[in-house]
Amino acid sequence: MEETNTQRQHESGIQVNENIVRANIENLKLEQNLGLGIVGGCIGGLLGAIIWAAITYFTEYQIGWMSIGVGFLVGFGVGTLGKGIDKIFGVVGGVIALASVLLGNFLVYIGYLAKAVEVEYFEMLRYFNYSMTLELFKEMFVVMDLLFYAIAIYAGYRFSFRKVTQEQLLEGAIIPITTTPNQGE
């Protein structure tokens, strides 16, 4: 059985031990925590939904780039607490980001309803017939919402991964190549 060469020589005069790089990746994977990532994403998503709703309600204008902010807050929470490098962390971030912008829109709709019937916001939130939520979304839907939802999903996915540096991957894997002068020349 032939042993595979796990060291690669680079032009810069160093060798990289691929087994150590793989071990470094496995160590990073051992630090992942999907449960904490979900908690972090939900915290970021709730914060983002409240900000989204407040700005939309008070300006009476839905600002699309805010969906990037919601996705970023979700992704930051997932990535920071979850320390994920696997794809599932991005998927979780995208799903939570979508739920967050939907929640933000719902909170805006509650505000519009409260204003229309001249009751306090929290009173409307408390007494709203939640079985009518889907009907409310159908009534308030505009096609542009789909773009905002897609942007939030992308941002939630994109920002949900732990930032891994080249130094972390190569820690202990770089072997300098030393040359010895030819004797007898």
C-alpha positions in Angstrom: 0.0 0.0 0.0 1.4 3.3 -1.1 1.4 6.3 1.4 -0.1 9.4 -0.1 2.0 12.6 0.1 0.2 15.0 2.4 2.7 17.8 2.1 2.6 20.2 -0.8 5.5 22.4 -1.7 4.7 26.0 -2.6 6.7 28.5 -4.7 7.4 30.5 -1.6 9.7 27.8 -0.2 7.4 26.2 2.3 5.5 23.0 2.6 1.9 22.7 3.9 1.0 19.6 5.8 -2.5 18.9 4.6 -3.3 16.5 7.4 -2.7 19.3 9.9 -5.0 21.6 7.9 -7.7 18.9 7.9 -7.2 18.5 11.7 -7.6 22.3 12.1 -10.9 22.2 10.2 -12.1 19.3 12.3 -11.2 21.3 15.5 -13.2 24.2 14.2 -16.2 21.9 13.5 -16.0 20.6 17.1 -16.5 24.2 18.3 -19.8 24.5 16.4 -23.0 24.8 18.3 -26.2 24.8 16.2 -28.5 25.4 19.2 -26.6 28.5 20.3 -26.6 29.6 16.7 -30.3 29.4 16.6 -30.7 31.3 19.8 -28.3 34.0 18.5 -30.2 34.2 15.2 -33.5 34.5 16.9 -32.2 37.3 19.1 -30.8 39.2 16.1 -34.0 38.5 14.2 -36.3 39.8 16.9 -34.2 42.9 17.2 -34.1 43.3 13.4 -37.9 42.8 13.1 -38.6 45.5 15.7 -36.3 48.0 14.0 -37.7 47.1 10.6 -41.3 47.6 11.9 -40.5 50.8 13.8 -38.8 52.5 10.8 -41.5 51.3 8.3 -44.3 52.3 10.6 -43.0 55.8 11.4 -41.8 56.6 7.9 -44.8 54.8 6.2 -42.2 53.6 3.7 -40.7 50.1 3.5 -36.9 50.6 2.9 -35.6 47.5 1.1 -32.0 47.7 2.2 -33.2 47.2 5.7 -33.7 43.6 4.8 -30.0 43.3 4.5 -29.7 44.7 8.0 -32.2 42.2 9.3 -30.3 39.4 7.6 -27.0 40.7 8.9 -28.3 40.8 12.5 -29.6 37.2 12.2 -26.4 36.1 10.6 -24.2 37.8 13.2 -26.1 36.1 15.9 -25.9 32.7 14.3 -22.3 33.1 13.4 -21.1 34.5 16.7 -22.9 32.2 19.0 -23.0 29.1 16.8 -19.4 29.4 15.4 -20.6 27.4 12.4 -18.7 26.6 9.3 -21.1 23.9 8.0 -23.8 24.8 5.4 -26.6 24.2 7.9 -25.7 27.4 9.8 -26.3 29.4 6.6 -29.6 27.6 6.0 -30.7 28.3 9.6 -29.7 32.0 9.2 -31.7 32.3 5.9 -34.8 30.7 7.5 -34.6 32.9 10.6 -34.1 36.0 8.5 -37.2 35.3 6.5 -39.2 34.7 9.6 -37.8 38.0 11.0 -38.9 40.2 8.1 -42.3 38.5 8.1 -42.6 39.3 11.8 -41.4 42.9 11.0 -44.1 43.2 8.4 -46.7 41.8 10.8 -45.8 44.3 13.5 -46.1 47.1 10.9 -49.6 45.8 9.9 -50.7 45.8 13.5 -49.6 49.4 13.8 -51.5 50.4 10.7 -54.6 48.6 12.1 -54.2 50.3 15.4 -54.0 53.7 13.7 -57.0 52.9 11.5 -59.3 52.0 14.4 -57.7 54.5 16.8 -56.5 52.2 19.5 -53.1 51.9 21.2 -50.6 49.7 19.4 -50.2 47.1 22.2 -54.0 47.0 22.7 -54.3 46.0 19.0 -51.4 43.5 19.4 -53.2 42.0 22.4 -56.7 41.7 20.9 -55.9 41.0 17.3 -57.6 37.8 16.0 -54.5 35.9 15.0 -56.5 33.4 12.9 -56.7 36.3 10.5 -52.9 36.7 10.1 -52.8 35.0 6.7 -55.7 37.1 5.4 -53.9 40.2 6.7 -50.7 39.3 4.8 -52.7 38.6 1.6 -54.4 42.0 1.9 -51.2 43.9 2.5 -48.9 42.0 0.1 -47.1 43.8 -2.7 -44.8 42.1 -5.2 -41.8 44.1 -3.9 -42.1 42.2 -0.6 -40.7 39.1 -2.5 -37.5 41.0 -3.3 -37.1 42.1 0.3 -37.7 38.6 1.6 -35.1 37.2 -0.9 -32.6 39.8 0.2 -33.1 39.0 3.8 -32.7 35.2 3.1 -29.5 35.8 1.2 -28.0 38.1 3.9 -29.1 35.7 6.7 -27.4 32.9 4.9 -24.3 34.8 3.9 -23.5 36.3 7.4 -24.2 33.1 9.4 -20.8 31.5 9.0 -17.9 31.8 11.4 -15.1 33.9 9.9 -12.1 31.5 9.5 -8.7 33.0 8.7 -5.9 31.5 6.7 -3.8 31.7 9.9 -6.3 29.5 11.7 -6.3 26.9 8.9 -2.6 26.8 8.5 -1.7 26.9 12.2 1.1 24.3 12.7 0.9 23.1 9.1 3.6 25.2 7.5 7.0 23.6 7.2 9.8 25.8 6.0 12.0 24.2 3.4 15.6 24.5 4.2 18.2 23.9 1.6 21.7 22.8 2.4 24.6 23.9 0.2 25.9 21.2 -2.0 29.1 19.9 -0.7 31.9 19.4 -3.1 31.2 22.3 -5.3 
